[in-house]
């Protein structure tokens, strides 16, 4: 063996073949944004005003009861968008200071808002709540563009009695 100048080593890996040495990166999925659903902060920058669904005032929903327990016609209102234009997230502020957020990338529905409220109050008994019935939401752009004020009341409107299949069915014992 002679003391010749060593020949440079050749790489035998994917980089020599013109390929990237690291495995191809998977493309990240784009956020599941739906056309026509906005970020509330963008609406504030543009000065777009919000309208709140009027159906929220007629629900007579107790904030410590699951929204899933609502019956028709109130139950059909749960699928409606809470605001126009629809937003991905909105904060719900209670006058006593509590704030919860309702989120839905397809647009916050009335049900999303009620679920967020219910999550905070589900462990409270009726007698622990001063105003246990949802009266509706208010948007006050002067106070805060990005949140709704939650209004509650003592009692809801009386529910109409459902008629039984047979006359005198309710409360009769044999």
Protein Blocks (a to p, Z undefined) as FASTA:
>chain_A
ZZbdcddddddbfklnopafbdcdddddddfbdehiacfklmmmnopacdddfklmmnop
afkbcfklpccfklmmmmpcfbdcddfbdcdddfklpacddddfkbpafklmmmmmmmmm
mmpcfklpmblccfbdcddfklomkbccddddfbdcdddddddfbghkgopaZZ
